[in-house]
Amino acid sequence: MLRTLPLSGSGHRIGRFRVFAGALLLVALAPAQAADPAKVPEGLRAEYATGPIGLDEPAPRLAWRSPVARQTAYRIQVAHSPEALQRGEFVWDSGKVASADNIHIAYAGPALASRGRYWWRVQAWDGEGRVSGWSTPGFWEMGLLAPADWQARWIAGRTPDAHDWRNLTLDIDLTLTGKSIDILFRALPSGKTYGDAYVWTLSEGAEGAALTASVRRYPGGSSASVKTDVLKRIPLARPLKDKRSRLRIRAEGSRIVTRLDGKTVDTLEDATHTHGTIGFAAADPRTATIHSVAVTGTGSAPFRTDFAHNDNPFTGGSVEADGLAIPAGVPRVAFVLPIEAPAPLVRRSFAVARKPIARARLYYAGAGMPRVLLNGAQVGSPLGAGFTAYDKRVLSYTQDVTAQLRPGENVLGAELGRGWYALTDPDEWYFHAAPWRAAPALKAQLEIDYADGTRQTVATGGDWQAADGPARSDSVHRGERYDARLLPAGWDRPGFRANWRPAAVIAGPAGKLAAANAEPIEAVETIDAVAVKEVAPGVWVHDFGRIVAGRPVLEVRGPRGATVSMIAGEKLAADGRVVPVSGLIHAQLQTDRYTLAGKGVERWEPSFGYRGFRYVELRGVPGATLKARIVHSAVARTGSFASANPLLGKIDAAATGTILNNLHGFVTDTPAFEKNGWTGDAQASAGAAARSLDIARVWTKWLADFRDAQAPNGELPEIVPATPYYGYENTPGWSIIWGPTTPWDAAALILPWELYTTYGDTRILAQSHDMQRRLVDYTATYIKAPDYRRAAGLSEWMPPGPLDFLNARGGGVDAVTTAYFFHEADLLARSSAVIGKAEDAARYRELAEAIRTAYNARYWDDANGWYRTVDARGVAGPAAQIQNVLPLAFGMPPRGREQSVADAIARDVDKQGLRTGVFGIRHLLEMLSDYGHADLAYRVATRSNEPSWGWWIANGHSTMFESWSLESRSRDHHYFASIADWMRQRLAGLRPGAPGYKTVLVKPAIPTGLASAEAVMETVHGRAASRWKVEGGRLTLTAEVPANTDGEVWVPERFGTIAVPQGAELLRREGGYTVYRTGPGIFEFRTGGGA
């Protein structure tokens, strides 16, 4: 007789078997022991976190890992302290609740108090009615819940309108070195550049030197271009090229007087623009050298610079010996250099009493990226949990700072980075013109609770001091320019005596404060360069071996005033130098500059943002060294995959690594180029993310951003967070995405559904329901009966070959658009049923069926059993992979014809190779595996010729690309990472058989030629796994099922007679599998051979 062996951990067992003379013999095992009453619930969590502080959820959801195989009831007790739990002084006692649930149990006691810490414990009953011991207490802590709890006010380092002059006198000392230079004044960010401005152009060509006075306006609408009207052209008497000139522009009201070298050359009247900043625009690689700039006027303080000591107050250009060289080789046309204010420093000194401190909490919110410091030590992360639409919602943070305080003088301070709140770089998506845009700001409140019951509060307000800091320019896209000579030594520590100006008390952003419950974006790893090469005299390229999202970390020794520049990028040019990143933002991106203080070894890394890079080009000071700090949302890894094929392991590592590189408070589009939350991209890789990472808190935050972004008519933009100027109907942004764009919009339904299936989270379905309903209703005003067709917008993305917005190679936009609209309506019907909205469930089920019927009437080829393409004239064409994959995955084919569709896909893939982009590949391998083509799916997954994942690996890359081509713009885009989900759910065979893995489904699609595979998942209930191995035609399949769940194991019949472990109950035979039910434990199935 074989013994049952206990596992480490509670509620598990191992089933074993014996086979005699080829016949299956189940060996009776000793009955599994009931749950030991000494075993207690473990892994206590509140709102997905262990011991969270700063919550604002009025009914936090509690979860634990059950100590019993079959939980039948639980009891939760909540008190103000562990001691109160022992004394029976409860805030809430649930009593014994008959339920098998051990996740998402909402607190149901009295209203929770601001700042309150609540301790809780739980016990569970098993199927025999026996109760476990009490868990070790866990806790959660509330933040500031009401506006009245905040004494702090928003402060900034300066007034929001700095460098916004009305009447002004502008003096510029310059030398024209190219064909022309544009001087902008009364300039405002509009459109994709400083589109509203006066533009005075100094030029010299075949017709001689001239001054051209123009007015530039942005017309809005669908046009992304500015309109320039020439007011007059004034010929100049002397040459300008390579000669020093002094230009003065005096604008008072509508009168503008221009003088050159002390002589009046023009006077005109124009009232188009009334106020704004100043700047320069350059069309040539080398246009001019600016020796000095001075501005006086009304509305803002005077401004002057002669670029002494290598100081550059503009957002671009390069300071050289005689001034600012424009544009210093930046590969952009009409490159604008507006003034940018340094990142302010704000501080407040305060005294801590010499008596015991019970606890201290810092509550704060940032408009931008505040680097908060207490006695010189950083508190939290400047990047926080990601940015939001600040006019709708502003995230607040709570930090335990008890250990950082000391008796006597203490200093609370912050360096205020711009982040996404105060962008100055004109971009494609209009973040530079966002309605919330203003000077970066801070709202902070330190509360010190002493052991004697008294409380001391230090809050931001008019008694804080401010000064310009050493970060002279900071941009999430462009990088940072830092001058260590300007760092006030010790400013953030006790003993510093500041003679600073008062901080500006401001209204702050309009959005409501909301607790940041998602993981912070922070440094998670530091790596060394694998190679350093001098590619030109004084130019060193550091190769970090793989593409990461993060920041360069500099260590340097050199003379005071020397500057080190660091250009980060994914690629190298033929000469070995880094290819500068540029594109949809009017700047050279990812370029950091550090000016030395000249005080021994200096260490620095940028604070405000992150870069996407493998290489960093360093120049300026010999002997400087670099490391790379990897930065992303600090989520845990919950899922893993392994197999006997090393290529699959490399592809899986590339998939997970690329998802993490693009996880910064939401799912981004390339850390180097855009950093935007393209929603369709995220839904393509959603399964891989959910089965690899603990993604719940980040996605929950992001889905709140979706709700903030939704227009009153129900429309959603394609990037979230968004400005009102991109992704909506009749806005200046990309017109092709006006109106519903269903493959992108579907993310609003797919992400909540993934959270439901992976975590069993019904609250996110309820929170998303109104948004989803309004979105689907809005879409139905465009895609409507009788044909539910719309041939507009975006469709399949990045199939092999040239970029194809209209998806001609994928059967046209309309087929993909309609398929995704069906998917939206179907998911909404299903989620409505889950949350008890029966009328909505019936309504959207009816809509889905109407869409399905119309789709099949237009595209279904009954004779061949597949979907054909149909052009605008209604003429049928050949079958397309995407047009068959999507309806098969979404459940649209006529009943009973699914297999014929799958077979058609398989024939096409086998004959023509891979022809899908990100949305087709998301489902292609799964559909092939589900319908008997596992061998083909495996061959596609392990190919090493273009297009394939293996093609990237074979060419030395370790991340996912933006397109199948090696010439892809970015080598760090996540949407092709969907293969990782196929590896886990189909190849290894581990899936949620019920929401939250309440049933663990083990169903591998085992291909010929692969010896083994396994997937492991830390589910909300505990560890689940599927492992299989084929040796000599015999299969060993092992299922691991956590406590308080069931297993459903599908054993392929082609491997012969199945030896079944004790505790596995035969359910049925289906589709070439024999299906068994199990309880918790580890179950090993073996076959007698035959495959």
Number of C-alpha atoms within 10 A of each C-alpha: 9 12 13 17 12 15 12 8 13 22 24 26 24 19 23 23 20 15 17 8 6 9 12 16 15 15 16 15 16 11 10 17 12 14 23 16 17 10 20 22 22 21 16 24 22 26 23 21 17 14 16 18 23 27 26 23 15 15 17 20 17 21 25 24 21 34 29 27 25 22 25 22 21 22 18 20 22 25 23 16 18 19 11 14 18 10 10 13 16 17 18 15 19 14 11 14 14 13 13 19 19 22 23 21 16 14 20 13 14 10 10 19 16 16 18 16 20 20 22 26 22 27 24 31 27 23 15 11 11 17 24 22 17 19 21 15 18 21 21 21 20 22 25 22 20 11 9 7 12 15 15 18 18 24 29 29 28 22 16 18 14 19 24 21 25 21 22 24 21 20 19 21 19 24 22 23 21 21 18 24 28 25 23 26 29 24 26 23 23 22 27 24 26 33 22 26 28 28 26 23 20 21 24 22 13 5 8 14 20 20 22 17 21 20 20 20 22 21 16 16 15 15 15 19 15 18 15 16 13 13 15 13 14 13 15 16 10 11 15 23 21 13 11 16 19 17 20 22 22 19 25 16 15 13 13 18 16 21 16 18 12 11 11 13 15 16 13 13 13 14 10 14 19 18 22 25 23 26 21 25 23 25 20 22 16 19 24 26 26 24 23 18 20 15 22 19 19 14 16 20 13 15 15 14 16 20 21 15 15 18 19 22 21 21 25 25 24 19 21 16 12 15 24 25 22 29 28 19 14 22 18 19 13 17 27 28 25 24 20 21 21 22 27 25 28 30 25 22 21 13 15 15 14 10 10 11 21 14 16 21 21 25 22 24 23 31 30 29 30 31 22 26 18 21 20 18 13 14 20 19 17 25 27 25 26 26 24 27 24 25 16 16 19 21 22 24 25 27 16 16 16 16 9 13 18 14 12 11 15 21 20 28 28 26 30 30 33 29 23 27 26 24 25 26 27 23 22 21 24 24 25 26 25 21 17 21 21 22 26 30 33 29 23 27 23 22 18 22 18 18 12 10 8 10 14 14 16 18 23 27 23 14 14 22 23 25 21 21 22 21 26 23 26 28 25 23 30 25 27 25 27 27 24 23 16 15 15 15 10 12 20 26 20 19 12 13 10 14 9 14 14 19 24 21 21 18 11 22 23 14 15 13 21 19 24 22 24 25 23 23 23 22 18 13 11 14 15 15 18 11 11 16 13 15 14 12 7 12 17 24 25 26 23 20 17 17 25 30 28 25 28 26 17 19 15 20 19 21 14 15 17 17 21 21 18 26 25 28 26 23 20 17 9 8 9 15 23 25 18 20 27 19 16 13 22 24 26 24 23 28 22 23 22 24 24 26 20 16 12 12 12 15 14 15 18 21 20 27 28 29 31 27 29 22 29 31 26 26 21 18 18 14 12 18 19 26 20 26 21 22 27 27 26 21 19 11 17 18 23 21 25 19 20 14 14 11 18 22 17 17 25 28 19 26 31 24 22 27 31 24 29 28 29 30 26 29 28 24 25 26 27 28 21 19 20 20 23 22 26 26 24 23 27 26 24 27 24 28 28 22 29 26 19 23 25 24 20 24 22 21 22 23 24 17 20 24 20 20 24 20 16 9 11 19 24 34 27 27 22 26 26 26 21 22 23 22 26 23 22 15 16 25 25 19 18 15 18 22 20 31 26 26 27 24 26 25 24 22 26 21 25 26 23 21 25 21 20 25 25 20 19 19 15 20 21 18 15 23 21 13 23 27 20 18 25 26 17 18 22 16 12 13 21 16 13 11 17 23 22 17 17 18 20 24 28 26 22 22 24 18 13 9 11 16 16 19 21 13 18 24 24 24 22 25 31 28 26 25 27 22 28 29 26 27 28 24 23 27 24 18 24 23 15 15 15 11 15 13 12 18 22 15 14 23 20 15 21 23 15 17 27 25 18 19 24 18 12 17 20 23 15 13 6 11 18 25 30 22 25 19 15 9 6 10 9 16 13 10 21 21 27 28 24 29 26 23 24 24 20 17 15 22 23 15 7 7 14 20 18 16 23 26 18 20 26 23 13 16 19 14 9 9 14 19 19 26 24 25 26 25 24 28 22 28 27 23 27 24 22 19 17 19 20 22 17 19 25 22 15 21 19 18 15 17 12 15 21 20 30 21 18 23 17 14 10 11 20 23 30 28 26 21 25 23 19 16 10 12 17 22 27 31 25 33 29 28 31 26 24 28 29 25 30 29 25 25 30 28 25 30 26 22 18 17 18 21 27 25 22 30 25 31 25 29 27 25 18 13 12 15 17 21 24 25 26 22 23 19 22 25 23 19 15 29 27 30 23 23 19 21 10 10 15 19 27 19 26 20 29 27 30 31 26 25 25 22 27 24 29 26 27 24 20 15 18 17 18 22 21 25 23 21 21 19 15 14 13 11 14 11 12 12 16 16 21 19 18 23 25 26 25 23 26 21 22 26 24 19 17 13 15
